[in-house]
Each structure stands twice: as structure tokens, then as C-alpha cells.
């Protein structure tokens, strides 16, 4: 599993979007950060702060962006990543339309 400190999402989709951070704890429960990227349009990228600074636990089992297409659905990015205080960024690309889109790790 890729170890990172931040998550970036590039909007290459036909809609305005925003994202939060979703993580899985060791009890198997999902959580959602209060932090949100704010809405942004196609051909733009937003990057989260260091995940620890937005209360994602360093020992979370799995972490991913949780994307919301305005006027559409929510999707969790894949594959998921884990936290490391290494200042590395997991880059995800969002592609598609409000009813059919993907959130894929590209690096």
C-alpha cells in the first residue's frame, strides 16, 4: 500500500466537485474528515493538508479521497493508501460524468 502524507485530486470530469478524506479504523469502521476541498471545476487540482493535521489517525488501516460530484453521487478513490509522515502526495484523477465517474490513483 502506498504511504503518503497528503491527497490530491485532479478534476478531469464533466462536473464541479469537492472531496473530503475517508478512512478505515482498526475496528472496521469508516470515518469522514470534517475538512473539505471546497468546490472546483474541470482542469483544477486541490491537495489536502497533511492528514494528521485534519485528524486522520496515523494508524488508519486505509485512507482515500471521498469525492462528491455536485448534482451527482459520492465515490471513494481506489486503491486506498496509508499514512506516513513523509510529505509524499497520493495523486488521484477524477474522470467521467455525474452519474458515472471514477476516482483512480495515478501516482
C-alpha positions in Angstrom: 0.0 0.0 0.0 1.3 3.4 -1.0 2.4 5.5 2.1 1.6 9.2 1.8 1.0 12.4 3.9 -1.4 14.2 1.6 -4.0 13.5 -1.0 -4.6 15.5 -4.3 -7.5 15.1 -6.7 -7.4 16.4 -10.2 -10.8 17.1 -11.7 -10.8 15.9 -15.3 -14.5 15.2 -15.2 -17.5 17.0 -16.7 -18.8 18.4 -13.4 -17.9 20.6 -10.4 -16.7 18.5 -7.5 -15.2 18.6 -4.0 -13.6 16.0 -1.8 -13.1 15.0 1.8 -10.9 12.3 3.3 -12.3 8.9 4.2 -10.5 6.4 6.4 -11.0 2.9 7.9 -10.1 2.3 11.5 -8.9 -1.0 13.1 -12.4 -1.9 14.2 -13.6 -1.8 10.6 -15.5 1.5 10.9 -15.4 4.2 8.2 -14.9 7.8 9.1 -15.1 11.1 7.1 -12.9 14.1 7.7 -14.5 17.5 8.5 -12.0 19.0 6.1 -13.3 19.6 2.6 -11.5 20.8 -0.5 -14.3 23.2 -1.5 -15.9 23.1 -4.9 -13.8 23.2 -8.0 -14.2 22.8 -11.8 -12.5 20.8 -14.5 -8.8 21.1 -15.1 -8.1 22.1 -11.5 -6.4 20.2 -8.6 -6.7 20.6 -4.9 -4.5 19.0 -2.3 -5.3 18.2 1.3 -3.2 19.4 4.2 -1.1 16.8 6.0 -3.7 14.2 7.0 -2.6 14.2 10.7 -3.5 18.0 10.8 -7.1 17.2 9.8 -7.5 14.5 12.4 -6.9 11.4 10.3 -5.2 9.0 12.6 -1.7 7.9 11.6 -2.6 4.3 12.2 -5.7 4.3 10.0 -5.9 0.9 8.1 -6.8 2.6 4.7 -7.3 6.2 3.5 -8.8 7.6 0.3 -10.4 10.7 -1.1 -14.2 10.8 -0.9 -15.4 12.7 -4.0 -18.8 14.4 -4.3 -19.9 15.4 -7.8 -22.2 18.4 -7.4 -25.7 17.3 -8.6 -24.3 13.7 -8.6 -23.0 10.9 -6.5 -20.2 10.2 -4.0 -17.3 7.9 -4.8 -14.3 6.6 -2.8 -10.9 6.7 -4.6 -9.1 3.5 -5.3 -6.8 2.0 -4.4 -6.6 3.2 -0.9 -3.3 4.4 0.7 -1.9 4.6 4.2 -0.3 7.4 6.2 3.4 8.2 6.6 5.0 11.4 7.8 7.0 11.5 4.5 5.5 14.6 2.8 4.5 12.5 -0.2 1.2 13.1 -2.1 -1.1 10.5 -3.5 -2.5 11.9 -6.7 -6.0 10.8 -7.8 -7.7 11.6 -11.1 -11.4 12.1 -11.4 -12.9 11.3 -14.8 -16.5 10.8 -16.2 -19.9 12.4 -15.7 -22.0 13.0 -12.6 -23.7 9.6 -12.8 -20.7 7.5 -14.0 -17.3 8.5 -12.9 -14.1 7.1 -11.4 -11.5 8.3 -8.8 -8.3 6.5 -9.6 -4.8 6.7 -8.0 -2.4 7.8 -10.7 0.8 8.2 -8.6 
